[in-house]
Amino acid sequence: MIKFHKCLRNIPLLFTPFNRLLLFLTPSLIIIFTACEPGGWPIIENQYHKEVDIYIIQFNNKGELSEPIYYGKVPGQAIKKLDGSVIVTYPSKIFRIEAIDNAGEKIFSKDFSGYELEEMKWKITIPP
């Protein structure tokens, strides 16, 4: 009979049918739940005549603004899907979308809830 070190005696318990099922399902469940989080990539329709920089700011649970996250440039009179990191939203979260022109002037600032962003299919229009 093979003698195991006392700390290795319980290893066979790891491979019970139930534990094998857990070992198999855990990565699958992680993939499913993270893939199902609501969210999307902003699509900006810039009707303004100049190029703008897009920033997204999230409100925290206390209603305070987080640091702005830079999402990219959108040329004047263009539509662009921003390829920055996805915005993960929950319906109760509030986001501020800001557009700043090359002179540093804020030309657009609006707050959106997760509900609104989902309803708009993530398309945000910056007026002329």
C-alpha positions in Angstrom: 0.0 0.0 0.0 1.2 3.5 -0.9 1.6 5.8 2.1 0.8 9.5 1.5 2.0 12.4 3.5 -0.7 13.4 6.0 -1.5 16.6 4.0 -2.0 14.6 0.8 -4.4 12.0 2.3 -7.5 14.2 1.5 -6.7 14.7 -2.2 -9.1 12.0 -3.3 -12.0 14.0 -1.7 -11.4 16.7 -4.3 -12.4 14.4 -7.1 -15.9 13.3 -5.9 -18.6 13.5 -8.6 -20.0 16.7 -7.0 -16.6 18.4 -6.9 -15.9 17.4 -10.5 -19.2 19.0 -11.5 -18.3 22.2 -9.6 -14.8 22.3 -11.2 -16.4 21.9 -14.6 -19.3 24.4 -14.1 -17.4 27.2 -12.3 -15.5 28.5 -15.4 -18.6 28.2 -17.5 -20.7 30.2 -15.0 -18.1 32.9 -14.8 -18.1 33.3 -18.6 -21.9 33.3 -18.8 -22.4 35.9 -16.0 -19.7 38.2 -17.2 -20.9 38.0 -20.8 -24.4 38.8 -19.7 -23.7 42.1 -17.9 -25.5 44.9 -19.5 -23.4 47.4 -21.3 -22.1 48.5 -24.6 -19.8 50.7 -26.6 -20.9 54.3 -27.1 -21.7 55.3 -30.7 -21.3 59.1 -31.0 -23.0 61.1 -33.8 -21.1 64.3 -33.9 -23.2 66.9 -35.6 -20.9 69.7 -34.4 -18.6 71.1 -37.1 -15.3 70.4 -35.2 -13.6 67.3 -33.9 -14.4 66.6 -30.2 -12.9 64.5 -27.4 -15.4 62.3 -25.6 -15.2 61.7 -21.8 -17.5 59.5 -19.8 -17.9 60.1 -16.1 -19.8 57.7 -13.7 -21.7 58.8 -10.6 -20.8 56.7 -7.6 -23.4 55.5 -5.0 -23.1 58.8 -3.1 -23.9 60.8 -6.2 -20.4 62.1 -6.6 -18.6 62.1 -9.9 -15.7 59.7 -10.6 -12.7 60.8 -12.6 -13.4 61.3 -16.3 -12.5 58.4 -18.6 -11.2 59.4 -22.1 -13.0 57.5 -24.8 -11.6 59.0 -28.0 -11.9 61.6 -30.7 -14.9 61.9 -33.0 -14.4 64.0 -36.2 -16.8 66.8 -37.0 -20.0 65.7 -38.9 -19.2 62.0 -38.3 -20.5 59.0 -36.5 -18.0 56.8 -34.7 -18.3 53.8 -32.5 -15.8 54.3 -29.6 -13.6 51.3 -29.1 -12.5 52.1 -25.6 -13.4 49.8 -22.8 -17.1 48.8 -22.7 -19.3 50.7 -20.3 -20.8 48.2 -18.0 -24.1 49.6 -16.8 -26.8 48.7 -14.5 -30.2 50.4 -14.8 -29.7 52.5 -11.7 -26.2 53.8 -12.7 -25.9 57.4 -14.0 -23.3 58.4 -16.5 -22.3 61.8 -17.8 -21.2 62.0 -21.4 -19.1 65.1 -22.2 -17.7 66.4 -25.5 -14.8 68.9 -25.5 -13.5 70.6 -28.6 -9.8 71.2 -29.4 -10.0 74.7 -27.7 -10.9 73.0 -24.5 -14.5 74.2 -24.5 -17.2 71.9 -23.3 -19.8 71.7 -26.0 -21.9 68.9 -24.7 -22.6 67.5 -21.3 -25.6 65.3 -20.5 -26.4 62.7 -17.8 -27.9 59.3 -18.9 -29.2 56.4 -16.8 -28.4 52.9 -17.8 -32.1 52.5 -18.9 -31.7 55.5 -21.3 -28.4 54.2 -22.8 -30.0 50.8 -23.4 -33.1 52.3 -24.9 -31.0 54.5 -27.2 -28.9 51.5 -28.2 -25.8 53.5 -27.0 -26.2 56.1 -29.7 -25.5 59.6 -28.4 -26.0 62.7 -30.6 -23.9 65.8 -30.1 -26.0 68.7 -31.7 -24.5 71.3 -34.0 
